[in-house]
Amino acid sequence: MSNTTLAGPVGAPPADSRQRPPSDGGAKRARRRKGLRGGSLNAVALVLAAFFVFPVYWMLSTSFKPASEVLTETPSFLFTPTVEHYGTATGVDMFWTYVRNSLIVTLGAVLLALLVALAAGFAIVRMRFRGRKGLVLAVMMAQLAPWEVMVIVMYLIARDAQALNSIGFLTLVYFVMVLPFTIWTLRGFIAAVPQELEEAAMIDGCSRAQSFFRVVFPLLAPGLMSTSLFGFITAWNEFAMVLVLNKESEAYTLPLWLTQFQSAFGNDWGATMAASSLFAVPVLFLFLVLQRRAVGGLTSGAVKG
């Protein structure tokens, strides 16, 4: 009788060649490599953050430094803060007129863009009509086009319409600039809302308009915040159009006023930095308030469309 040997299933590899669980040493090395990789990424993030934050810090600190410590060979990080530079900046003739003009054109352009983009985005997502794909392509092309090439055309239109130095016409120009991005972004948010919610509301007796405002519109809050934030930044910082269209000082906005600091302040860099800080404060404040909803809104609105 031949000797029999114990063997596993047919075709199974030998027992000692099977995959063994990693030893404690291997697990420790893996954790160490993961920790080093995470530490390297954090170090790079800190360096980049310092690189981008330092100019903002220097602008703000210079605006609070006494005049004797602004232009020095040795930078001073510890000083007694003063607000005299802000008094100089806000005391310039028609400063509050420029603030009012900037708020009017920016808020007006953003609100108009939101209203039109809501209607356009809903039509693109929920309705089927001839030319729908062409409309989407046109919106994309308008978003990608550099608006600086349209400055001369806008100037000729404003001149022929006798709308030069007009805050209303400048608001319409900013509205056209902000609209493509607003439509493109809100389109994704509207597509992310299940259509069954609207159908259920209409079954309960709501019209299409009522189902939109009662069901869909409240769910678009993150999208409205993110698009309004980026639209506000675009219109608030715009410079080329107002430089060409508005030549009279009464029709200036803050970006155009800020470029004339040499004639307004001379070599007073403290006042210049104070004016720059005042110009940046609304955008920084709005971003800090809306950053979580804006970032979350952009990521959630990008999954459909």
MOCOR-V744890 format. One record per residue. N is the residue number from 0. RES is the residue in one letter. D_CENTER is the distance of its C-alpha to the mean C-alpha in whole Angstrom. Layout:
BEGIN
[[N	RES	D_CENTER] [N	RES	D_CENTER]]
END
This chain:
BEGIN
[[0	M	84] [1	S	81] [2	N	79] [3	T	76] [4	T	72] [5	L	69] [6	A	66] [7	G	63] [8	P	62] [9	V	63] [10	G	60] [11	A	59] [12	P	58] [13	P	60] [14	A	59] [15	D	59] [16	S	56] [17	R	54] [18	Q	50] [19	R	51] [20	P	48] [21	P	46] [22	S	48] [23	D	47] [24	G	47] [25	G	45] [26	A	42] [27	K	42] [28	R	41] [29	A	38] [30	R	37] [31	R	37] [32	R	36] [33	K	33] [34	G	33] [35	L	33] [36	R	30] [37	G	28] [38	G	29] [39	S	28] [40	L	24] [41	N	24] [42	A	25] [43	V	23] [44	A	20] [45	L	22] [46	V	22] [47	L	19] [48	A	18] [49	A	20] [50	F	20] [51	F	16] [52	V	17] [53	F	20] [54	P	19] [55	V	18] [56	Y	21] [57	W	23] [58	M	21] [59	L	22] [60	S	25] [61	T	26] [62	S	26] [63	F	28] [64	K	31] [65	P	34] [66	A	35] [67	S	37] [68	E	35] [69	V	32] [70	L	34] [71	T	36] [72	E	37] [73	T	36] [74	P	33] [75	S	33] [76	F	31] [77	L	33] [78	F	34] [79	T	35] [80	P	32] [81	T	32] [82	V	30] [83	E	32] [84	H	30] [85	Y	27] [86	G	30] [87	T	31] [88	A	27] [89	T	27] [90	G	31] [91	V	30] [92	D	32] [93	M	29] [94	F	26] [95	W	26] [96	T	26] [97	Y	23] [98	V	21] [99	R	22] [100	N	22] [101	S	18] [102	L	17] [103	I	19] [104	V	18] [105	T	14] [106	L	15] [107	G	18] [108	A	15] [109	V	13] [110	L	16] [111	L	18] [112	A	15] [113	L	15] [114	L	19] [115	V	19] [116	A	17] [117	L	18] [118	A	22] [119	A	21] [120	G	19] [121	F	22] [122	A	25] [123	I	23] [124	V	23] [125	R	27] [126	M	29] [127	R	31] [128	F	32] [129	R	33] [130	G	30] [131	R	27] [132	K	26] [133	G	27] [134	L	24] [135	V	22] [136	L	22] [137	A	22] [138	V	19] [139	M	18] [140	M	19] [141	A	18] [142	Q	14] [143	L	16] [144	A	18] [145	P	17] [146	W	18] [147	E	20] [148	V	23] [149	M	23] [150	V	23] [151	I	27] [152	V	27] [153	M	25] [154	Y	27] [155	L	30] [156	I	29] [157	A	29] [158	R	32] [159	D	34] [160	A	33] [161	Q	33] [162	A	30] [163	L	29] [164	N	28] [165	S	27] [166	I	24] [167	G	24] [168	F	24] [169	L	21] [170	T	19] [171	L	20] [172	V	19] [173	Y	16] [174	F	16] [175	V	17] [176	M	14] [177	V	12] [178	L	14] [179	P	14] [180	F	11] [181	T	11] [182	I	15] [183	W	14] [184	T	12] [185	L	14] [186	R	17] [187	G	16] [188	F	16] [189	I	19] [190	A	21] [191	A	20] [192	V	23] [193	P	26] [194	Q	28] [195	E	31] [196	L	30] [197	E	30] [198	E	33] [199	A	34] [200	A	33] [201	M	35] [202	I	38] [203	D	38] [204	G	39] [205	C	35] [206	S	34] [207	R	31] [208	A	29] [209	Q	30] [210	S	29] [211	F	26] [212	F	25] [213	R	27] [214	V	26] [215	V	23] [216	F	21] [217	P	21] [218	L	20] [219	L	17] [220	A	16] [221	P	13] [222	G	12] [223	L	12] [224	M	10] [225	S	7] [226	T	7] [227	S	8] [228	L	6] [229	F	3] [230	G	7] [231	F	8] [232	I	7] [233	T	8] [234	A	11] [235	W	12] [236	N	12] [237	E	14] [238	F	17] [239	A	19] [240	M	20] [241	V	21] [242	L	23] [243	V	25] [244	L	25] [245	N	26] [246	K	29] [247	E	30] [248	S	29] [249	E	29] [250	A	26] [251	Y	24] [252	T	20] [253	L	19] [254	P	18] [255	L	21] [256	W	23] [257	L	22] [258	T	23] [259	Q	27] [260	F	27] [261	Q	30] [262	S	32] [263	A	31] [264	F	31] [265	G	33] [266	N	33] [267	D	32] [268	W	29] [269	G	29] [270	A	28] [271	T	25] [272	M	23] [273	A	24] [274	A	22] [275	S	19] [276	S	19] [277	L	19] [278	F	17] [279	A	14] [280	V	15] [281	P	13] [282	V	10] [283	L	11] [284	F	13] [285	L	10] [286	F	8] [287	L	11] [288	V	13] [289	L	10] [290	Q	9] [291	R	12] [292	R	11] [293	A	8] [294	V	9] [295	G	12] [296	G	11] [297	L	9] [298	T	13] [299	S	15] [300	G	14] [301	A	15] [302	V	18] [303	K	20] [304	G	20]]
END
